[in-house]
Amino acid sequence: MNTFIPFILRPLCLILALAGSAWSAPQVQTALSSRFIARGETTLLEIVISNGSPSPEMPQPPAVSDVTIQPAGFGNKPLPGRRLAQVFQYLVSSYKIGRHVIPPFSLTVNGDKITTQPIEFAVFNPDDLKWSEATAGDVRFRYAAAFLSLKSDPYENESVPVEIKLYVPGDLAVADWAIPEFERDGVTSWRFQPSESKGTVNLLGRSYYSIGYPSTLSPTRSGTVAIGPASIRLMTQQVIIDGFARRDYVPANLSIPKLELQVRKLPDGAPEGFSNAVGRFTAIASTSQTEVREGDPVSVDIEVTGTGNLDTLEAPKPIDDTGWKIYESSANARGDERREISGSMVFHQFMRPLSAKTSVPAFRLVYFDPDLAAYKTVLTEPIPLKVLPSLKDATGGVIAAMPPQAAGIPLERMAAI
């Protein structure tokens, strides 16, 4: 019989801010504690809502062939900045080996209908696990560990869910699951961090803990690339008897073998405007300024939503910048949700009209869809704008406001790559 043991609910850092102003739209994030489960194993699905008040009724799980989705509860979860998010939890399991897609959930937030992004996971045959031996003091035990990827042949710059998956005996008291150290060749990846939820599954005739270290990976070149090998230093708790019984912490070193991927080149014939976007995206542009003086800056927010390399995405560009002074754009940093390939990225673009304009031009995002193996283009809608004549100073010179400085890339974001 399989059970599931949630850790303390992990906070998802969903703070979006720039130059003192916050993006206050509701943020909805869907995540699995593990995207790779053995046949019959259970994983925890969470729908996390911040900056909004969801209806308290549990959203109805979508029907998925050969997959069981059971509601597990609704509650609060702490976020940075002494904020709380609301979270719906579901237990997901399947006995069907292969890849499965959980379709979008539909829920009501602040009175509006919102749908989540679909999320994919894989079920594998536990007989395929490779077993090794490790020691923790005088205790010798068998464990299984592997790098797992949803794709073995991604495209250049494509973000792919990857995970380190561990199986250790259920009677091994692990006090700290630790952060792995690993090698990379031709890929970038976010830090692998243990999920705050673990499960149990019967393997080799006994109970084993299962825990995932989810992350994402992006190849930087075509051909053969690799991640790993890796090592994890678990800290176990044992009872030591040396005259009297006492508890002590004993390390155990686990090894994870290298995973190789065969990366495909992006096809020739990319349309004008393509830079590095790989995935499936939509884009919406908005501004709170509908009337400005000639020469004054306009602040435009472009929200890109979808699945792909959101964290390395370059900002969409206006399709016609004639008569505009375009400043360098900036982007909000994603938090823990950057380990998920689906979500949103908000870009902030300052632009100054140099002549009378009736609208902010449409912005264009050209991306490569790896599932369709085709380039696609999305355009935002032009935004109506009224430009008034510029003000003059006493000498007849033009008085123009200076645009706020663009926010730099946070140090933590750069260091995590």
KAZI-V545526 format. One record per residue. N is the residue number from 1. D_LAST is the distance of its C-alpha to the last C-alpha in Angstrom with 1 decimal. Layout:
# KAZI-V545526
N_D_LAST ; N_D_LAST
This chain:
# KAZI-V545526
1_39.0 ; 2_35.3 ; 3_34.3 ; 4_31.1 ; 5_30.1 ; 6_27.8 ; 7_26.0 ; 8_25.8 ; 9_24.4 ; 10_20.7 ; 11_20.0 ; 12_18.0 ; 13_16.8 ; 14_18.3 ; 15_19.2 ; 16_19.7 ; 17_21.1 ; 18_21.8 ; 19_24.4 ; 20_26.1 ; 21_26.6 ; 22_25.1 ; 23_24.6 ; 24_27.1 ; 25_27.3 ; 26_27.1 ; 27_23.7 ; 28_23.9 ; 29_21.2 ; 30_22.1 ; 31_20.3 ; 32_21.5 ; 33_21.1 ; 34_20.9 ; 35_21.0 ; 36_22.7 ; 37_26.1 ; 38_29.1 ; 39_32.3 ; 40_33.8 ; 41_30.7 ; 42_29.8 ; 43_26.5 ; 44_26.1 ; 45_25.6 ; 46_24.9 ; 47_25.5 ; 48_24.3 ; 49_26.0 ; 50_25.3 ; 51_27.3 ; 52_30.1 ; 53_33.0 ; 54_33.3 ; 55_36.6 ; 56_37.1 ; 57_38.3 ; 58_35.9 ; 59_34.8 ; 60_36.5 ; 61_34.3 ; 62_34.5 ; 63_36.4 ; 64_34.5 ; 65_36.5 ; 66_36.3 ; 67_33.8 ; 68_35.0 ; 69_33.4 ; 70_35.1 ; 71_34.7 ; 72_33.7 ; 73_33.9 ; 74_33.0 ; 75_32.0 ; 76_29.8 ; 77_26.4 ; 78_25.2 ; 79_22.5 ; 80_21.3 ; 81_24.0 ; 82_26.8 ; 83_26.7 ; 84_27.5 ; 85_26.5 ; 86_28.7 ; 87_27.8 ; 88_29.7 ; 89_29.3 ; 90_30.5 ; 91_30.8 ; 92_30.1 ; 93_31.6 ; 94_33.0 ; 95_35.1 ; 96_34.5 ; 97_32.2 ; 98_29.9 ; 99_27.5 ; 100_28.4 ; 101_27.5 ; 102_28.3 ; 103_29.6 ; 104_29.0 ; 105_30.7 ; 106_32.9 ; 107_33.2 ; 108_34.8 ; 109_32.9 ; 110_34.9 ; 111_37.6 ; 112_35.6 ; 113_34.8 ; 114_31.1 ; 115_29.7 ; 116_26.4 ; 117_24.2 ; 118_25.2 ; 119_23.1 ; 120_23.4 ; 121_23.7 ; 122_25.2 ; 123_28.1 ; 124_28.8 ; 125_31.8 ; 126_31.5 ; 127_33.7 ; 128_30.8 ; 129_28.9 ; 130_28.8 ; 131_30.1 ; 132_29.6 ; 133_31.2 ; 134_29.9 ; 135_31.8 ; 136_31.5 ; 137_34.4 ; 138_37.4 ; 139_36.0 ; 140_35.1 ; 141_33.4 ; 142_32.0 ; 143_28.6 ; 144_26.6 ; 145_22.9 ; 146_20.9 ; 147_17.8 ; 148_18.9 ; 149_18.0 ; 150_20.0 ; 151_20.2 ; 152_21.0 ; 153_21.3 ; 154_18.8 ; 155_18.8 ; 156_16.5 ; 157_13.7 ; 158_15.0 ; 159_12.9 ; 160_14.5 ; 161_14.9 ; 162_14.4 ; 163_15.6 ; 164_16.8 ; 165_20.4 ; 166_22.7 ; 167_26.5 ; 168_28.4 ; 169_32.1 ; 170_33.0 ; 171_35.1 ; 172_32.2 ; 173_31.5 ; 174_27.7 ; 175_27.1 ; 176_23.3 ; 177_21.1 ; 178_18.3 ; 179_14.6 ; 180_14.4 ; 181_13.4 ; 182_12.7 ; 183_12.7 ; 184_11.1 ; 185_13.3 ; 186_12.8 ; 187_9.9 ; 188_6.3 ; 189_5.7 ; 190_5.2 ; 191_7.2 ; 192_10.7 ; 193_13.2 ; 194_16.9 ; 195_18.7 ; 196_21.3 ; 197_23.9 ; 198_25.5 ; 199_28.3 ; 200_31.1 ; 201_32.6 ; 202_35.5 ; 203_34.7 ; 204_37.0 ; 205_39.7 ; 206_37.9 ; 207_35.5 ; 208_31.8 ; 209_28.9 ; 210_26.0 ; 211_22.5 ; 212_19.3 ; 213_15.7 ; 214_14.3 ; 215_11.0 ; 216_10.3 ; 217_9.8 ; 218_10.4 ; 219_12.5 ; 220_12.4 ; 221_16.0 ; 222_19.2 ; 223_21.0 ; 224_20.1 ; 225_16.4 ; 226_15.6 ; 227_13.4 ; 228_15.2 ; 229_17.5 ; 230_16.3 ; 231_18.4 ; 232_18.9 ; 233_21.4 ; 234_23.3 ; 235_25.7 ; 236_29.1 ; 237_32.1 ; 238_35.5 ; 239_39.0 ; 240_40.4 ; 241_44.1 ; 242_45.5 ; 243_48.7 ; 244_47.2 ; 245_44.4 ; 246_41.1 ; 247_37.5 ; 248_34.9 ; 249_31.2 ; 250_30.7 ; 251_27.4 ; 252_26.9 ; 253_24.4 ; 254_23.3 ; 255_22.0 ; 256_20.1 ; 257_21.0 ; 258_18.8 ; 259_18.4 ; 260_19.1 ; 261_18.9 ; 262_21.1 ; 263_19.4 ; 264_21.8 ; 265_22.0 ; 266_22.4 ; 267_26.2 ; 268_28.0 ; 269_29.7 ; 270_26.9 ; 271_28.7 ; 272_28.6 ; 273_25.7 ; 274_23.1 ; 275_19.7 ; 276_16.8 ; 277_17.5 ; 278_17.8 ; 279_19.3 ; 280_22.1 ; 281_22.4 ; 282_25.0 ; 283_25.1 ; 284_27.4 ; 285_28.2 ; 286_30.1 ; 287_31.5 ; 288_33.8 ; 289_35.7 ; 290_38.5 ; 291_40.7 ; 292_39.8 ; 293_41.6 ; 294_41.3 ; 295_38.7 ; 296_36.9 ; 297_33.3 ; 298_32.3 ; 299_29.2 ; 300_27.9 ; 301_25.4 ; 302_24.0 ; 303_22.6 ; 304_21.0 ; 305_21.3 ; 306_20.8 ; 307_18.7 ; 308_16.0 ; 309_12.8 ; 310_13.4 ; 311_10.0 ; 312_10.3 ; 313_14.0 ; 314_16.3 ; 315_19.1 ; 316_22.5 ; 317_25.1 ; 318_28.8 ; 319_31.1 ; 320_33.7 ; 321_32.8 ; 322_36.4 ; 323_37.7 ; 324_34.4 ; 325_32.4 ; 326_28.7 ; 327_26.2 ; 328_22.5 ; 329_20.9 ; 330_18.3 ; 331_16.4 ; 332_16.2 ; 333_12.9 ; 334_12.8 ; 335_12.7 ; 336_12.8 ; 337_14.0 ; 338_10.7 ; 339_11.1 ; 340_14.2 ; 341_14.6 ; 342_17.7 ; 343_18.2 ; 344_18.6 ; 345_17.1 ; 346_19.5 ; 347_19.9 ; 348_22.4 ; 349_24.6 ; 350_27.4 ; 351_30.2 ; 352_33.7 ; 353_36.8 ; 354_38.9 ; 355_41.9 ; 356_43.3 ; 357_41.0 ; 358_41.8 ; 359_38.3 ; 360_34.5 ; 361_33.7 ; 362_31.8 ; 363_28.1 ; 364_27.0 ; 365_23.9 ; 366_24.1 ; 367_22.1 ; 368_22.4 ; 369_23.4 ; 370_22.5 ; 371_25.2 ; 372_27.9 ; 373_26.6 ; 374_27.6 ; 375_26.5 ; 376_27.3 ; 377_27.8 ; 378_27.9 ; 379_29.7 ; 380_30.0 ; 381_33.5 ; 382_35.0 ; 383_35.6 ; 384_39.2 ; 385_39.4 ; 386_42.4 ; 387_42.3 ; 388_45.1 ; 389_46.6 ; 390_45.0 ; 391_46.6 ; 392_48.6 ; 393_49.0 ; 394_52.4 ; 395_52.2 ; 396_51.3 ; 397_47.6 ; 398_44.9 ; 399_43.0 ; 400_39.4 ; 401_36.6 ; 402_33.4 ; 403_30.2 ; 404_27.8 ; 405_24.8 ; 406_21.6 ; 407_18.9 ; 408_16.0 ; 409_12.3 ; 410_11.9 ; 411_10.6 ; 412_9.0 ; 413_7.1 ; 414_5.9 ; 415_5.6 ; 416_3.8 ; 417_0.0
